[in-house]
Amino acid sequence: MAPKRFSNDHLVLIVIALVLIVPFALTLNTVFQPRALVDFQTNPTPHGYTWSLSLFIVPVAVLAVWLGCRRENKIQNRAFWLTTLFVALGGFCLDTFFGLTFFTFPNHAAALGIYFYGWSFTDGWQKVLPIEEIFFYLFGALATLLVYIWGDEFWFAAYNVDDTARKQLRLRRVFSFHIESAVFGVVIFFAGWLWKKYSPHADHAGFPGYFLFLTLVALTPSIVFFPVARPFINWRAFSLCFLFMLLVSLFWEAAIAVPYQWWGFQKPHMLGLFINGFCGLPLEEPMLWIGITWATIIIYETATTLLLMNRSR
């Protein structure tokens, strides 16, 4: 049987998140005048997007050295790279097939000037997506996993769950249906769609496609794998990873990327909830990093279980 000792710690994490989010939301709600964007025609941040990738690269390099100094666990190593590949490919597919629908990249001087192809539903394939986007998702996936693993095996090692129980699971128990995640996904998307269409704002046109994409990406692993992943997640390490990713993403996007227009957003495909204090950053962006962290750790713990379990049972 799977261990039960920390099976409800995810509820504590949700409370911690609410304690942080509620005062943020109340404060930002008092800002009615959006902060002005910086005129990028004067090139105020030469190669800024390129250099900003160090926000992920430096932690990844340091934690990779730490991980490399430990005795290698081949199963954990395989689960790590499988999860990284899956998450990074998800980000690459987002940009390739929906990047030109959801995003804009007006400040070309902030990037290297090397581009790859993306699909536009109006103009077909266009070579306009900055190469930095690929490294953004790759190192983002690596940073998420490495911070979690460091927290799981070192900083919060006392709460690491023994892997013995994974070997006793049956394959048919890995794939399940978590009704709570499915209901939450349907409810939150329907609420977002109602806000987009009927709330008092000026962006009713279009469809909240970006929000739908994020909902599917964040909650599909939870719907299928959460029951088997939950007992093995070190929720203290998860909270560390969650706070790290949220801090980095808010600094990255709210303080520099959006004000200096390294990237922007196509309003018809957003919910219509923009954070004025963050230069009109769509609410979807903080939700992206929360959802990606949630999905990544669930995928990693599930992959580890699949690799460790006795499939003959």
N, C-alpha and C positions, 0 to 999 in steps of 0.2 A: 504493500500500500504506500501511496505517496505521503510524505510528512505533512503534518497539519499545524506544526508549531507556529508558523508565521503566516498562515493562510489568509488572515484578515488584515494584514498590515497595509494592504493597498488602500483600505478605507482611511487609515491614518494619513497616507500620502495625499489622498483627495482633500482631506480637511486642511492639511498644510498648504496645498495649492490654493484653496479658497481663502484662507487667511491672508495669503499674499495678494491674490487677484482682486479681492473685494475693495481694499483701500486704494489700490492702483486705479481701479475702475471709477471709484467715487471721485478721486482727485482729477483724473483725466476728463471726466464728464463735465467738469467746470470750465473746460477750455472750449470756447465757442468759435474762436478765430483760429483757423489753421496756421501753423508756422509756414512762412514762405520758403519755397525752394530756392536754392542757390543757383545763380546763372552759371551754367557749365561752359558757356561759350568762351570764357576767359581761362579755361583749363585750370580750375582751382585745386584739382587733386590728380596730378599726372600719375598714371598707372596705380591709382589708389585702390581699385578693385583687386588688381594683381597682388599688391603688397598685403592687402587685408586678408588674403588667404592664410597668412601666418597665424591668424586667430585660431585656426584649426591645426595648421601644420606644426607649430611649435609644441602644443600639448601632445599631438600625435607622436612627434619625434621623441619627446622626453619619456612618455609612457611606453613607447615601443622599446626603448633601451631598457626600461625597468622590466618589461615582460620578457625581453630577450635574455636577461640575466637569471631568470628563473628556470627551473627544470621544465623542459617542454612537455606539455600534455598534448599528445597528438590528436586526441579526440576534440579537446577544446580548441586547438588550433584549426582543425577542419571546420568546426562550427563557426568560429570567428570569421574565416574567409568566405564561407558560404553565405553568412549573413551580410557581410560587407558587400559581396557581389550582388546579392539580391536587392539590398537597399540602394546601392549606388546605381544599379541598372534602372530601378524605379525612378530615381531622380533624373537620369539621362533620358528615359522615355517621356517623362513629364515635359522636359525642355524640347525634345525633338518633335513631339507630336502636338503639344499644347503650349509650348513656350511663346510662340508668336500670337496665340489667342489670348493668353492670360497676362503676359508681361510685355514690357518695353525696355529697351536698352539705349537710351538717348545719348548718354555721355561716353562717346567712343574713346576719348582720350584717357579715360580711367582704366582702360583695359589694354592688353598688348596689341590688339589689332588683328589677332588671328581668330578666324570664325569657322563655325561648322554649320551644316545644313539643319534647318528646322522646317516643319510643315505649317503652311498657312492655309486655312480652309477657303480663303478667297484668292490667294496668289500662288498656291502650290509650294514647291520646295524653294527655299531661299537661304543663301549662305550669309546669315546675319547674326547668329548666336555666338557670343564671345566664348573662347575656349576656356575661360575661367570658370564657366558654369559646370563643366565636367569635373574639374578639381574641387569645386564647391561641394558637390554632392559626394564625391569620393572621400574627401578628407572629413566631411561632415559625418559620414557613416563610420569611418575609422575612429573619429574622436568620440562619438557616442558610445561605441563598444569598448574602447580602451578605458574611458573614464569609469564605465560601469564595472569592467573587470578589475580595475585597480581598486575600486571601492569594495567590490565583492571579496577579493582575495587578500587585501591589505588593510585599508582604512576601516572597513566594517567586517573584517574577517571573522569576528566572533559570531556573526549572524549568517555566515555562509552555510548553506544547506548541503548536507552530505549527499553525494551522488549515488549512493548504494541503491536508494529507492528507485532511481531511474531504470536500473537494470531489471527490476521486477515487473515493470509495466508491460502490458500487452499492446501490440501495435494498434489494435482496434480502439484502444482507449485514447490514443494520441489525437485522433480526428474526432471532433465532437461538434456540438452546436451550443454556443453560449447565448442563450436567449436574451439575457440582460444587455449584452453588447449590441445585438441586432436591434432590439427595441430602442436603445439609446440612439443608435445611428439613425433610425427612421425618424424618431421624434426630433432630434436636433436638426436634421436636414429639413424636415417639414417646417419647423419653426424658423429656420433661416430663409426658406423660400417665402413664407408668409411675410417676413420682414422685408425682403427684397421687393415684393409686389405691392404691399399694402401699407407699409409704415410711412410716416411723414418725412420723406427725404426726396432728393431730386434724381435718384439713380434707379428708377423703376424699370427702365429699359434693359432688355437682355435677360440672361439666365445665370444663376449663381453656379456656373460650371466649375470654377476653381474650388468652391466650398464642397461641391459634390465629390470632386476628385479627392480632396483631402479626407473627407469622411470615409470614403471607400478604402483609401490607402491605410488610414490609421486604424480602422475598426475591422477590416476583413481578417487580419491575423488574430485579433481578439475574439471574433465570432467563432473561428475554427479551432484555435489553439489555447485560448486563455485557461480553460479548466486544467489542462495538463501542464502549462507553464507556470501557473500561479504558485504552486507549492514550492517551486525551486527558485523563484526570483528572490534575490536579496533586496528587500524593499528599502533598506537604508542606503544601499549602494545605488538603487534606482533613484532615490530622492536626490542624491548627490549629482547624478547624471542629469536629472531633470532640471535642477537649479543651474548647473553649468551651461547647459544648452540654452536655457531661457535667457540667462544673463548675456551670453555671447551674442545670441540672435538679436536681442533688443538693442544692445550697443551697436552691433553691426548695421542693422537696418534703420533703427530710429535715429541714431546719432549721426551716421555718416552716409550710408548707401542711398537711402531715400532722399535726404536733403540735397545731396550732391548728384542725384539722378544717375547713379551707377546702374540702377534698374528702377522700373516703375510698373504700374499695373493698369490693365485695361478695365476701366470702371464697369462697363456693361456686364462683365463676367464676375464681378465681386458682389458681395452681399449688400453693399451700401452702408456698411458700418466702418467708418474711417476714424482713426484716432488723431484728432486735431493737434494734440500736443506733440505728436510724432510725425508732423508734416503730412498728415493724411494717410498714414500707414494703414492698409486694410486689416481688419481684425483677423482675417484668415492667416496672416503671417505668424503672430504668436501662437496661434492654434496649430500651424504647420509643425513647429518645433516640439510642441507638447505631443502631438499625434505621432510624429516620427520617432521620438524617444520611446513612447509607449509601444509602438509596433516593432521597433528594432529589438528591444529587449525580449519581447515575447517570441519573436522569430529565433533569436539566439538561443534562448533556453529550450525551445522546442527542438531546434536542430541538435543541440547537445544531447537531449533525451533520445532522439531518434538514433543518434550515432552510438549511444551507450547501451541502449536497451537490448535485451535478448529477443531477437525476432522470431525465434523458434517457439516461443510461448504462445 
